[in-house]
Amino acid sequence: MSSPPAHLPLDHITIVLQRPRYAENIGSVARAAWNMGLTRLTAVNPENTDPERMHRLATRMAAGLLERMAIFDSLAEALAPFQYIIGTTARLGGERRQLISPAEAAQTVRSLGPDNRIALLFGPEDRGLSNEDLQFCQATVHIPTASAGSLNLAQAVLVLGYEIFQAHRVRSGAAEKPADAGWSRTRSIEAGRSFRNPPLATSSELEGMYAHLQEVLQVMDFLDRENPEHWMLSIRRFLSRVRLYSHEVRMIRGICRQLKWFKNAKNNILHWRKNRHCQIVQSSANLNPPETGDFFIKSASADSMIRFLASFAPLR
């Protein structure tokens, strides 16, 4: 079995096929990926993985990709370890805005560097990726064609793979220049010193954060009760452009926990005030309360602070 060029740092990139229908197409994708130096392949809920049919189109060169191919039952599970996911679409309009070209996607992949695991996500042959599938993606690629028709699966993999291959090639006699200095893996601080950015948050971490955000925003009545996913899509797009690190995801989830605690505490206080579960008396012995009234709580229990705050909470 032949090997792809060893000098290309592409082992961190994986082709992910969502519900591929035909074994021959999986084999063709393997061959296209191998020719562009991509050596990792994943299939999610494939309809047919007949080895003979796959190998017939993959040929002997790309047989290793099929032998190492990972198969998953759910897209969320398959994408969980990846830090950056690029989806593909032939359809335009609707929710599919802010599309990028294959060349732009390749430069983004190169700028992220090999410390981040990257998934190139392709949909079923007959209908492509759904809006739900694309929610996992930080970027979406559209490959324009001269006609209204779309490329077949292997052709789409080949076009995107070629752009990534070209972006990573080390041309003889030409110094490499980072595609995006703002997001390069290593940034210079001063002469002779540099530091390496940590890997981005994984898809699993991001999905946990989005679920946490949706829960809290629904409690705060920020999201439309009838269609919260539509509002969350805008939040996903915004945060996808930021490219969050793991510690930043943990910080956002910490904010969510505090907001949820505050909302619950406020509700408890208002409930206590309305039902008068605690004895509150106005001091008239040694203090002269202001016009608004000072309240003191005769209680030695652990919730005395909540009861004190309750005296200032407006009744509803």
C-alpha positions as CSV (number, residue, x, y, z in Angstrom):
1,M,0.0,0.0,0.0
2,S,1.3,3.4,-0.9
3,S,1.6,6.2,1.6
4,P,0.7,9.9,1.2
5,P,3.4,12.5,1.5
6,A,4.8,12.3,5.0
7,H,5.9,15.9,5.2
8,L,2.3,17.3,5.2
9,P,1.0,17.9,8.8
10,L,-2.6,16.6,8.0
11,D,-3.0,13.8,10.6
12,H,-5.2,16.1,12.7
13,I,-7.8,16.4,10.0
14,T,-10.6,13.8,9.6
15,I,-13.2,13.4,6.9
16,V,-16.6,12.7,8.5
17,L,-19.4,11.3,6.4
18,Q,-22.9,11.7,7.9
19,R,-25.2,8.9,6.8
20,P,-23.5,7.9,3.6
21,R,-25.8,5.7,1.5
22,Y,-23.5,3.7,-0.8
23,A,-20.4,1.6,-0.1
24,E,-18.9,2.7,-3.4
25,N,-19.1,6.3,-2.4
26,I,-17.3,5.6,0.8
27,G,-14.5,3.9,-1.2
28,S,-14.3,6.9,-3.7
29,V,-14.1,9.3,-0.8
30,A,-11.2,7.3,0.7
31,R,-9.3,7.4,-2.6
32,A,-9.9,11.2,-2.9
33,A,-8.8,11.8,0.7
34,W,-5.7,9.7,0.3
35,N,-4.6,11.6,-2.9
36,M,-4.8,14.9,-0.9
37,G,-2.8,13.6,2.0
38,L,-5.8,13.1,4.4
39,T,-5.5,9.8,6.2
40,R,-8.5,9.7,8.7
41,L,-12.0,8.8,7.8
42,T,-15.2,8.5,9.9
43,A,-18.7,7.4,9.0
44,V,-21.9,8.0,10.9
45,N,-24.8,5.6,10.4
46,P,-23.6,4.4,7.0
47,E,-26.3,2.4,5.2
48,N,-23.8,0.0,3.5
49,T,-20.2,-0.8,4.4
50,D,-19.7,-3.8,2.2
51,P,-15.9,-4.2,2.2
52,E,-15.6,-5.6,-1.3
53,R,-17.7,-2.7,-2.8
54,M,-15.8,-0.1,-0.8
55,H,-12.4,-1.4,-1.7
56,R,-13.3,-1.7,-5.4
57,L,-13.5,2.1,-5.6
58,A,-10.9,2.9,-3.0
59,T,-8.3,0.8,-4.9
60,R,-5.2,-0.6,-3.2
61,M,-3.7,2.8,-2.4
62,A,-6.5,3.9,0.0
63,A,-7.3,0.6,1.5
64,G,-5.7,1.6,4.8
65,L,-8.2,4.4,5.2
66,L,-11.0,2.0,5.0
67,E,-9.4,-0.4,7.4
68,R,-8.9,2.3,10.0
69,M,-12.3,4.0,9.4
70,A,-14.2,4.7,12.6
71,I,-18.0,4.1,12.6
72,F,-20.4,5.9,15.0
73,D,-24.2,5.8,15.7
74,S,-24.6,9.5,16.4
75,L,-23.1,12.6,14.9
76,A,-22.7,14.2,18.3
77,E,-20.5,11.3,19.5
78,A,-18.5,11.3,16.3
79,L,-17.7,15.0,16.5
80,A,-17.2,15.2,20.3
81,P,-13.4,15.2,20.3
82,F,-12.9,17.8,17.5
83,Q,-12.0,21.4,18.2
84,Y,-13.1,22.8,14.8
85,I,-15.8,21.5,12.5
86,I,-16.3,22.6,8.9
87,G,-19.6,21.6,7.3
88,T,-20.4,21.6,3.6
89,T,-23.6,22.6,1.8
90,A,-24.8,22.9,-1.8
91,R,-28.0,24.7,-0.8
92,L,-28.1,28.5,-0.3
93,G,-30.4,30.9,1.6
94,G,-32.5,30.4,4.7
95,E,-30.4,29.7,7.7
96,R,-27.3,29.0,5.5
97,R,-25.7,32.4,5.6
98,Q,-22.0,33.4,6.1
99,L,-20.7,30.7,3.8
100,I,-17.0,30.5,2.9
101,S,-15.2,29.1,-0.1
102,P,-13.0,26.0,0.0
103,A,-9.9,28.2,-0.3
104,E,-11.0,30.2,2.7
105,A,-11.7,27.1,4.7
106,A,-8.2,25.7,3.8
107,Q,-6.5,28.9,5.1
108,T,-8.6,28.6,8.3
109,V,-7.5,25.0,8.8
110,R,-3.9,25.9,8.3
111,S,-4.0,28.8,10.7
112,L,-5.4,26.6,13.5
113,G,-2.4,24.4,13.3
114,P,-2.0,20.7,14.2
115,D,-2.8,21.1,17.9
116,N,-6.5,21.3,17.0
117,R,-8.4,18.3,15.7
118,I,-10.4,19.3,12.7
119,A,-13.4,17.6,11.1
120,L,-14.6,18.1,7.5
121,L,-18.2,17.1,7.6
122,F,-20.1,15.9,4.5
123,G,-23.8,15.0,4.4
124,P,-25.8,12.2,2.7
125,E,-25.6,12.0,-1.1
126,D,-29.3,12.7,-1.7
127,R,-29.9,15.7,0.5
128,G,-26.7,16.9,2.2
129,L,-26.4,18.1,5.8
130,S,-29.5,19.2,7.6
131,N,-29.8,22.5,9.6
132,E,-29.5,20.4,12.8
133,D,-26.2,18.8,11.5
134,L,-24.8,22.2,10.6
135,Q,-25.3,23.5,14.2
136,F,-22.2,21.5,15.2
137,C,-20.1,23.5,12.7
138,Q,-18.0,26.6,13.3
139,A,-17.9,27.3,9.5
140,T,-19.8,26.1,6.4
141,V,-18.3,25.7,3.0
142,H,-20.1,26.1,-0.3
143,I,-18.5,24.9,-3.5
144,P,-20.0,26.9,-6.4
145,T,-20.7,25.1,-9.8
146,A,-21.5,26.4,-13.2
147,S,-24.9,24.7,-13.2
148,A,-27.6,24.2,-10.6
149,G,-26.4,20.7,-9.9
150,S,-24.2,19.7,-6.9
151,L,-21.0,17.7,-6.9
152,N,-21.1,14.1,-5.9
153,L,-19.7,13.1,-2.5
154,A,-16.2,12.2,-3.6
155,Q,-15.9,15.2,-5.8
156,A,-16.7,17.5,-2.9
157,V,-14.2,15.8,-0.7
158,L,-11.6,16.1,-3.5
159,V,-12.1,19.8,-4.0
160,L,-11.9,20.7,-0.3
161,G,-9.1,18.3,0.2
162,Y,-7.1,19.8,-2.7
163,E,-7.4,23.3,-1.2
164,I,-6.2,22.1,2.2
165,F,-3.4,20.2,0.5
166,Q,-2.3,23.3,-1.4
167,A,-2.5,25.5,1.7
168,H,-0.2,23.1,3.6
169,R,2.4,22.5,0.9
170,V,5.9,23.7,1.6
171,R,7.0,25.2,-1.6
172,S,10.7,24.9,-2.2
173,G,12.6,28.1,-1.7
174,A,9.5,30.0,-0.3
175,A,9.1,30.8,3.4
176,E,5.8,29.9,4.9
177,K,3.6,32.8,6.0
178,P,0.8,32.2,8.5
179,A,-2.6,32.6,6.8
180,D,-4.1,34.4,9.8
181,A,-1.6,35.8,12.2
182,G,-4.4,36.6,14.7
183,W,-5.3,32.9,15.0
184,S,-1.9,31.3,14.4
185,R,-0.9,28.4,16.6
186,T,2.3,30.2,17.8
187,R,2.4,34.0,18.3
188,S,5.6,35.9,18.9
189,I,5.8,38.0,22.1
190,E,9.3,39.4,21.7
191,A,12.5,38.6,19.9
192,G,13.5,35.0,20.7
193,R,10.4,34.2,22.7
194,S,7.0,32.8,21.8
195,F,4.1,30.9,23.3
196,R,1.7,28.3,21.9
197,N,-2.0,28.9,22.1
198,P,-3.8,26.0,23.9
199,P,-6.2,23.9,21.8
200,L,-9.7,25.2,21.2
201,A,-12.6,23.7,23.2
202,T,-13.9,20.4,21.8
203,S,-17.3,19.9,20.3
204,S,-18.4,18.0,23.4
205,E,-17.5,21.0,25.6
206,L,-19.2,23.4,23.3
207,E,-22.4,21.4,23.1
208,G,-22.5,21.2,26.9
209,M,-22.1,24.9,27.1
210,Y,-24.9,25.6,24.5
211,A,-27.2,23.3,26.4
212,H,-26.4,25.1,29.6
213,L,-26.9,28.5,28.0
214,Q,-30.3,27.5,26.6
215,E,-31.4,26.2,29.9
216,V,-30.5,29.4,31.7
217,L,-31.8,31.7,29.0
218,Q,-35.2,29.9,29.0
219,V,-35.4,30.3,32.8
220,M,-34.8,34.0,32.3
221,D,-37.4,34.2,29.6
222,F,-34.9,35.4,27.1
223,L,-35.6,32.8,24.4
224,D,-38.8,32.4,22.5
225,R,-40.7,29.6,24.3
226,E,-42.2,28.4,21.0
227,N,-38.9,28.1,19.1
228,P,-35.9,28.4,21.4
229,E,-33.6,26.6,18.9
230,H,-34.0,29.4,16.4
231,W,-32.7,32.0,18.9
232,M,-30.0,29.7,20.0
233,L,-28.8,29.4,16.3
234,S,-27.8,33.1,16.4
235,I,-26.0,32.6,19.7
236,R,-24.1,29.6,18.2
237,R,-23.0,31.6,15.2
238,F,-21.7,34.5,17.3
239,L,-19.8,32.2,19.7
240,S,-18.4,30.1,16.8
241,R,-16.7,33.2,15.4
242,V,-15.0,33.8,18.8
243,R,-13.2,30.3,18.8
244,L,-13.4,29.6,22.5
245,Y,-10.8,27.8,24.5
246,S,-11.7,25.2,27.1
247,H,-11.1,27.5,30.1
248,E,-13.4,30.1,28.4
249,V,-16.2,27.5,28.0
250,R,-15.8,26.7,31.7
251,M,-16.1,30.4,32.6
252,I,-19.3,30.8,30.6
253,R,-20.8,27.8,32.3
254,G,-19.8,29.2,35.6
255,I,-21.7,32.4,34.7
256,C,-24.7,30.3,33.8
257,R,-24.6,28.5,37.1
258,Q,-24.5,31.8,39.0
259,L,-27.4,33.3,36.9
260,K,-29.5,30.2,37.6
261,W,-28.7,30.4,41.3
262,F,-29.6,34.1,41.4
263,K,-32.9,33.5,39.6
264,N,-33.8,30.7,41.9
265,A,-32.8,32.7,45.0
266,K,-34.9,35.7,43.8
267,N,-37.9,33.4,43.3
268,N,-37.5,31.9,46.7
269,I,-37.3,35.4,48.3
270,L,-40.4,36.6,46.5
271,H,-42.2,33.4,47.5
272,W,-41.3,33.8,51.1
273,R,-42.4,37.5,51.1
274,K,-45.8,36.6,49.6
275,N,-46.5,33.8,52.0
276,R,-45.1,35.4,55.2
277,H,-43.3,32.3,56.3
278,C,-41.1,34.1,58.6
279,Q,-41.7,36.7,61.4
280,I,-40.4,40.1,60.5
281,V,-40.8,43.0,62.9
282,Q,-40.0,46.6,62.7
283,S,-37.5,47.9,65.2
284,S,-38.8,50.6,67.4
285,A,-36.8,50.2,70.5
286,N,-33.3,51.7,70.0
287,L,-33.2,52.7,66.3
288,N,-35.1,55.3,64.4
289,P,-35.9,53.7,61.0
290,P,-36.0,55.8,57.9
291,E,-39.2,56.5,56.0
292,T,-38.7,53.4,53.9
293,G,-38.5,51.3,57.1
294,D,-35.8,49.1,58.5
295,F,-36.6,45.5,59.1
296,F,-34.8,43.0,61.3
297,I,-35.2,39.3,61.3
298,K,-35.6,37.5,64.6
299,S,-34.1,34.2,63.5
300,A,-31.0,32.2,64.2
301,S,-31.5,29.9,61.3
302,A,-29.1,29.4,58.4
303,D,-31.5,31.2,56.0
304,S,-31.4,34.5,58.0
305,M,-29.7,36.3,55.2
306,I,-32.3,35.3,52.7
307,R,-35.0,36.5,55.1
308,F,-33.2,39.8,55.5
309,L,-33.0,40.3,51.8
310,A,-36.6,39.4,51.5
311,S,-37.6,42.4,53.5
312,F,-36.3,44.6,50.7
313,A,-37.7,42.6,47.8
314,P,-40.7,44.2,46.1
315,L,-44.0,42.4,46.3
316,R,-45.5,41.2,43.0
